[in-house]
């Protein structure tokens, strides 16, 4: 082989290795939504079997989307969560938990309707919201509830009021609850 052919072959190999390295390193820079099992939840979020009080185990705030595969609103929420996981890459972890597969998690949080999203700050109690919210509301919750303490400047001495979740419609009482109340009044 001539020296020019060897040089060209070496350049192709070097470029090939560089391209492979770049392709393999791309997932480090873009986070995807991670599908959680019950065991992973206990390792990454909260070990409810060994702890009585809430103690978040993660290194950054997280958002957990409780869903099922057949749910229409869950399917509309999925691309929003994917997009937000790219937007808040490195700042917030995004998880999904299938309530049909991970029944123990669904029972733990009392999930009886879907979608429900659990917002877990680094400190303090998590916030569980039912229903499908617009992307703007989810962004506001992430910025105000999850990242507020992280982005707070040390020189700032004013106290910020806690962020209230978006208004939820009042839950109507079931016929059973209404009947029990009526019975108590009649006694």
N, C-alpha and C positions, 0 to 999 in steps of 0.2 A: 504494500500500500504506500502511496506517495505521502509526503509530509502534509500536503494541503488537505488530502482526504482525511487523514488522522485528526487534523485540527478541526475540520468541519464536524466530524463524528463526535469529537470531545465536546464541542460547543452544543451540539444537539442533546447530548447526554446531560450536560450541565443545565441547559434550559429545561429539559424534561424533569430533572430533579427539583429545580426551582418551582416549576409549575405545580408539581405534586405537593411540595411543601406548602405552597400558598393554598391549594385546595384543601389540604388537611387541616390547616390552621384557621380557615374561615369560621368553623363552628365555635371557636373560642371567642370570636368577636360578636357573634349574633346568638342570642339566647332564644330558645324555643320554649313553648309551654311544655312542662314535664308532667307526664301522667303518673299520678301517685297511687301506690298501693297502701294498705293499712300499715304495713311494716315500715315503708318509707316515710309515711306520715309520722310514725312514732320516732323515727330517727332524725328527721329533718325539721319537724314542726313542734310537736308536743308529745311527750311520752305519758299518756294518760293512765297507763297501767301502774307506773311507779310514782307518779306525782299527783298530789291532790289539787294544788293550786296551779293556775296557768303559768307556765314558764316556757317562753318561746325559745327554741333551740337554734334557729337560723342565724346567719350572719348579716342578713339584710331583710327588710320587710317583705312580706309575700301576699299574694292574692291566690285564693283557691276557689276554682269554679267547680261546684257540684252539679253534675249533669247526667243525662242518659242519652243513649244513641238515638232514640226515637222521638225526642222532644224537639218541637219546632223552634221555640224561643232559644233553646240551648244551641241549636244549629246556627241561629242568627248571632248569638253571643260569641261563638268560637272564633270567627275571623277578627272580631274586635279584640279579643284576648291575644290572639297571635300578633296583631299589629302593635298592641301596647307592650307586649313582651320585647319587641324589637325597639320600641321607643324608649322604654325604661331599662334597657339592657345594662346590667351591672348595678342598678339601683334597687330594683324590685324583682323578686323571683315570682314566676307565674306557674301555678300548678292546676291540674284538672283531676277530679276524682269521679269516677263512674259510680253512681249510687247503687246501681244494680249489682255490680261486681264487689264493691266495697261497702257492704251493708252495715258493717260494724261502725264505719265512719259516719254513715248516714244516720244511724241510730244515736251515735254519740252527740251529734249536733241537732238532733230532732228534725231532720230534713224530711218533710212530708209533701213538699211541692218543689218543683224545679223550674228554672235554674235558681240556685242560691249561690251567692258569692261571699266568701269569708275574707275579710281584709285584716291582716295580722301585722300590727306595728311592732317595732323592735321592743318597745316597752309598753306596758299596759295591756288591757284586755282587747281581744279581737272584736270586730263588728261583722255580724252576719246579716246580709240583706237579701230579701226574696224578690224574685222577678227580674225582668229584663230592663235594664236602664240604658239610656242613650250613651254613646261613647263620651260625650262631653261631661256627663255626670260622673262616669267612672273615672275620667281623668281628674276631675275636681276632687273626688274622694281620695284618689291616690296622692295628689299633691297636698291636700289639706290634712288628711288623716294619717297617711303612712309616711310622707316625707317632710312634714312640718317641722319635726324636732331635728331632723338631719340637716335641713337647710337653714335653721335658725342661726342668726349671727350672734356671736358671744357678746357684742357690745349692746345689743338690743335688750332694754330693760322693761319694756311694756309686756304685760301679760296678755296672751292671746286666748280668746274664748274657745272652748272645744267646738269642733265642727259637728253639726248635727247631720245625720244622714238625710237624704231626700225624703220628703213626706210619703208615708205609706197610707193607703186607704185603710180606714178602720175595719177591723175584722168583725164580721157579723157573727152573732152567736148562733150556735146550732140549735135545732129544735129541742135537743136534749137539755141544753143549758137553759133555754127559755122555760121549758117545762119544769125544771128543778127550781128555778127562781119563783115561778108562779106558785109552785107547791109550798115553798118556804113562806111566801107572803100569806097564803091561805091558812097557815097553822097558827 
